[in-house]
Amino acid sequence: MEEYHYPIIVEGDWGPAKNLKNKLQIHFQSKKKSKGGDCVVQYNDGSNSATILFKSSHIRDGVLSKTEHIITIDNQQIKLKVYKPSDVEEQADSTGPKVSRIITKCRIRTML
């Protein structure tokens, strides 16, 4: 089996969908729809996120360069949020101090 070392995270408000994994597979394999290519989809039923693994960083970068990803489920268009897993860590780092400031403000207000 060939290796797929280049992940992206996909999030969407797709609710319980029967064929979601197949729809994601078709979307992210299509150069026309997503600038994608050969990939593997990892998805747990009931989750609002999936991991797509690509064979090459070039394919992954193509997918990330596309400004908008939309799939159709039950006649509804679902806009997808697509990002690299490392972007989550960076977002968490950048929001860390802000969150602690908010908590501190709440504690001060409750003391008054």
Sequence and secondary structure as in RCSB ss.txt:
>XXXX:A:sequence
MEEYHYPIIVEGDWGPAKNLKNKLQIHFQSKKKSKGGDCVVQYNDGSNSATILFKSSHIRDGVLSKTEHIITIDN
QQIKLKVYKPSDVEEQADSTGPKVSRIITKCRIRTML
>XXXX:A:secstr
     EEEEEE    S TTHHHHHHHHHH HHHHS  SEEEE  TT SEEEEEES HHHHHHHHHSS EEEEETT
EEEEEEEE HHHHHHHHHHHHHHHHHHHHHHHHHHH 
